[in-house]
């Protein structure tokens, strides 16, 4: 664990970010009191379209409704 003052951290921020990304534990302190730890953000494993092609075809809401369904929907029956 390496500890830096706020002033030293501001001066060397890009180097400290690289060190944190490399796995080092970086602590920033106010005076001699540690206050924060610099850690990399975890990469998200979320993927859009993960189930594409596996769920089948859903309803097409832009298709015209059948006349009977449309009458029920509009309440004219």
Backbone as CSV, one residue per row, in Angstrom:
resi,resn,N_x,N_y,N_z,CA_x,CA_y,CA_z,C_x,C_y,C_z
1,UNK,0.848,-1.170,0.000,0.000,0.000,0.000,0.901,1.243,0.000
2,UNK,0.607,2.133,-0.950,1.318,3.412,-1.005,0.342,4.511,-0.629
3,UNK,0.804,5.442,0.202,-0.058,6.522,0.679,0.499,7.861,0.206
4,UNK,-0.421,8.734,-0.252,-0.046,10.044,-0.763,-0.932,11.106,-0.135
5,UNK,-0.387,12.287,0.018,-1.195,13.408,0.479,-2.064,13.887,-0.678
6,UNK,-3.064,14.686,-0.376,-3.948,15.214,-1.408,-3.133,16.018,-2.427
7,UNK,-2.214,16.831,-1.953,-1.395,17.643,-2.858,-0.555,16.757,-3.778
8,UNK,0.093,15.734,-3.213,0.913,14.835,-4.030,0.049,14.052,-5.015
9,UNK,-1.168,13.689,-4.588,-2.071,12.943,-5.466,-2.515,13.804,-6.642
10,UNK,-2.807,15.096,-6.377,-3.200,15.990,-7.474,-2.061,16.163,-8.459
11,UNK,-0.858,16.254,-7.956,0.313,16.454,-8.807,0.600,15.223,-9.667
12,UNK,0.374,14.031,-9.127,0.739,12.784,-9.810,-0.458,11.907,-10.142
13,UNK,-1.617,12.506,-10.383,-2.837,11.724,-10.541,-2.743,10.693,-11.661
14,UNK,-2.241,11.071,-12.823,-2.190,10.109,-13.931,-1.287,8.919,-13.594
15,UNK,-0.189,9.151,-12.895,0.698,8.050,-12.489,0.018,7.154,-11.456
16,UNK,-0.730,7.774,-10.557,-1.431,6.994,-9.535,-2.548,6.149,-10.151
17,UNK,-3.215,6.696,-11.157,-4.250,5.920,-11.856,-3.628,4.707,-12.523
18,UNK,-2.514,4.896,-13.192,-1.826,3.771,-13.839,-1.404,2.723,-12.809
19,UNK,-0.921,3.174,-11.653,-0.512,2.238,-10.609,-1.716,1.456,-10.089
20,UNK,-2.844,2.125,-9.902,-4.056,1.439,-9.433,-4.534,0.431,-10.467
21,UNK,-4.459,0.796,-11.745,-4.857,-0.132,-12.801,-3.934,-1.348,-12.858
22,UNK,-2.688,-1.156,-12.441,-1.728,-2.256,-12.429,-1.883,-3.135,-11.189
23,UNK,-2.803,-2.776,-10.287,-3.080,-3.610,-9.123,-2.536,-3.091,-7.808
24,UNK,-1.844,-1.964,-7.817,-1.336,-1.411,-6.570,-2.466,-0.775,-5.772
25,UNK,-2.338,-0.819,-4.452,-3.310,-0.160,-3.587,-2.800,1.247,-3.303
26,UNK,-3.569,2.248,-3.716,-3.203,3.641,-3.548,-4.166,4.277,-2.559
27,UNK,-3.626,4.898,-1.501,-4.427,5.558,-0.488,-4.075,7.039,-0.496
28,UNK,-5.110,7.882,-0.459,-4.905,9.323,-0.401,-5.297,9.780,1.000
29,UNK,-4.445,10.606,1.587,-4.639,11.015,2.973,-4.694,12.530,3.097
30,UNK,-5.455,12.982,4.081,-5.438,14.396,4.485,-4.494,14.460,5.678
31,UNK,-3.366,15.072,5.450,-2.326,15.045,6.483,-1.824,13.623,6.612
32,UNK,-1.952,13.046,7.795,-1.525,11.652,7.975,-2.708,10.700,8.110
33,UNK,-3.930,11.224,7.939,-5.133,10.401,8.080,-5.614,9.913,6.722
34,UNK,-5.597,8.597,6.477,-6.097,8.068,5.207,-7.589,8.356,5.057
35,UNK,-7.998,8.828,3.865,-9.413,9.159,3.657,-10.040,8.425,2.481
36,UNK,-9.293,8.155,1.418,-9.856,7.427,0.268,-8.830,6.455,-0.297
37,UNK,-9.380,5.467,-1.011,-8.532,4.496,-1.693,-8.832,4.583,-3.188
38,UNK,-7.808,4.597,-4.002,-7.965,4.682,-5.450,-7.993,3.263,-6.006
39,UNK,-9.138,2.884,-6.595,-9.288,1.530,-7.146,-9.868,1.615,-8.547
40,UNK,-9.532,0.665,-9.413,-10.119,0.673,-10.755,-11.597,0.294,-10.716
41,UNK,-12.354,0.804,-11.673,-13.765,0.469,-11.798,-13.868,-0.904,-12.456
42,UNK,-14.708,-1.758,-11.877,-14.898,-3.095,-12.434,-15.579,-2.990,-13.788
43,UNK,-15.099,-3.752,-14.739,-15.709,-3.744,-16.069,-17.000,-4.534,-16.033
44,UNK,-18.001,-3.987,-16.671,-19.323,-4.592,-16.695,-19.362,-5.726,-17.722
45,UNK,-19.994,-6.813,-17.349,-20.117,-7.945,-18.258,-21.447,-7.924,-19.005
46,UNK,-22.213,-6.846,-18.875,-23.519,-6.746,-19.522,-23.349,-6.639,-21.025
47,UNK,-24.137,-7.413,-21.743,-24.071,-7.397,-23.194,-25.475,-7.220,-23.751
48,UNK,-25.666,-6.225,-24.590,-26.959,-5.988,-25.222,-27.186,-7.073,-26.266
49,UNK,-28.391,-7.603,-26.316,-28.715,-8.622,-27.307,-28.250,-10.008,-26.919
50,UNK,-28.052,-10.238,-25.637,-27.530,-11.513,-25.163,-28.429,-12.687,-25.561
51,UNK,-29.746,-12.486,-25.575,-30.678,-13.570,-25.899,-31.239,-13.466,-27.313
52,UNK,-30.589,-12.693,-28.149,-31.077,-12.506,-29.509,-31.148,-13.857,-30.238
53,UNK,-32.309,-14.119,-30.834,-32.506,-15.354,-31.580,-32.890,-16.544,-30.724
54,UNK,-32.954,-16.403,-29.408,-33.264,-17.525,-28.524,-34.683,-17.480,-27.972
55,UNK,-35.355,-16.357,-28.083,-36.673,-16.210,-27.473,-37.817,-16.356,-28.460
56,UNK,-37.531,-16.437,-29.705,-38.591,-16.497,-30.700,-39.065,-15.104,-31.058
57,UNK,-40.063,-15.051,-31.908,-40.561,-13.766,-32.393,-41.686,-13.289,-31.487
58,UNK,-41.588,-12.079,-31.010,-42.622,-11.485,-30.172,-43.669,-10.809,-31.032
59,UNK,-44.689,-10.238,-30.404,-45.746,-9.578,-31.171,-45.222,-8.317,-31.869
60,UNK,-45.760,-8.052,-33.031,-45.409,-6.839,-33.768,-46.500,-5.821,-33.489
61,UNK,-46.192,-4.849,-32.665,-47.191,-3.885,-32.235,-47.545,-2.877,-33.325
62,UNK,-46.857,-2.922,-34.434,-47.153,-2.012,-35.532,-48.020,-2.662,-36.609
63,UNK,-48.308,-3.958,-36.467,-49.207,-4.628,-37.414,-50.633,-4.161,-37.155
64,UNK,-51.448,-4.025,-38.195,-52.853,-3.663,-37.988,-53.576,-4.783,-37.234
65,UNK,-54.509,-4.381,-36.349,-55.282,-5.356,-35.586,-56.397,-5.913,-36.462
66,UNK,-56.831,-7.122,-36.128,-57.984,-7.685,-36.812,-59.208,-6.857,-36.426
67,UNK,-60.204,-6.823,-37.301,-61.369,-5.963,-37.109,-62.084,-6.254,-35.790
68,UNK,-62.258,-7.528,-35.444,-62.946,-7.888,-34.195,-62.163,-7.425,-32.971
69,UNK,-60.837,-7.618,-32.988,-60.008,-7.162,-31.873,-60.026,-5.650,-31.757
70,UNK,-60.018,-4.967,-32.888,-60.022,-3.513,-32.887,-61.331,-2.981,-32.277
71,UNK,-62.454,-3.627,-32.612,-63.739,-3.213,-32.039,-63.763,-3.424,-30.534
72,UNK,-63.207,-4.545,-30.068,-63.130,-4.800,-28.630,-62.255,-3.757,-27.945
73,UNK,-61.155,-3.422,-28.566,-60.209,-2.452,-28.004,-60.846,-1.071,-27.895
74,UNK,-61.560,-0.684,-28.926,-62.163,0.647,-28.946,-63.485,0.691,-28.189
75,UNK,-64.012,-0.460,-27.786,-65.238,-0.504,-27.021,-66.491,-0.248,-27.851
76,UNK,-66.424,-0.470,-29.140,-67.592,-0.210,-29.988,-68.472,-1.433,-30.126
77,UNK,-68.198,-2.491,-29.431,-69.039,-3.690,-29.462,-69.891,-3.756,-28.249
